[in-house]
Amino acid sequence: MPFLGKIGWVEVVLILAIVLIIFGPGKLPGLSRSVGQAVRNFRNAVGGKDDGEEETKVKENEDKEA
């Protein structure tokens, strides 16, 4: 993605501020957890890894938190 090379720290702070305004501070932990899981799943799919054991641990942790 060549357009990402020109994003500076000011733009990142602006994007984070907009996200905070839209979702609010209460939903940010869940949102960041979902984004992290999506990135992890994408990397596993691209890398050809199948970590079923890791996914069950994540689901067990979510069940405990709920």
For each residue, the residues with C-beta under 8 A, 3 or more apart:
1: 4
2: 5
3: 6
4: 1 7
5: 2
6: 3
7: 4 11 12
8: 11 12
9: 12 13
10: 13 14
11: 7 8 14 15
12: 7 8 9 15 16
13: 9 10 16 17
14: 10 11 17 18
15: 11 12 18 19
16: 12 13 19 20
17: 13 14 20 21
18: 14 15 21 22
19: 15 16 22 23 28 31
20: 16 17 23 24 25 28
21: 17 18 24
22: 18 19
23: 19 20 27 28 31
24: 20 21 27 28
25: 20 28
26:
27: 23 24 30 31
28: 19 20 23 24 25 31 32
29: 32 33
30: 27 33 34
31: 19 23 27 28 34 35
32: 28 29 35 36
33: 29 30 36 37
34: 30 31 37 38
35: 31 32 38 39
36: 32 33 39 40
37: 33 34 40 41 58
38: 34 35 41 42
39: 35 36 42 43
40: 36 37 43 44 54
41: 37 38 44 45
42: 38 39 45 46
43: 39 40 46 47 49
44: 40 41 47 49 50 51
45: 41 42 48
46: 42 43
47: 43 44
48: 45
49: 43 44
50: 44
51: 44 54 55
52: 55 56
53: 56 57
54: 40 51 57 58
55: 51 52 58 59
56: 52 53 59 60
57: 53 54 60 61
58: 37 54 55 61 62
59: 55 56 62 63
60: 56 57 63 64
61: 57 58 64 65
62: 58 59 65 66
63: 59 60 66
64: 60 61
65: 61 62
66: 62 63
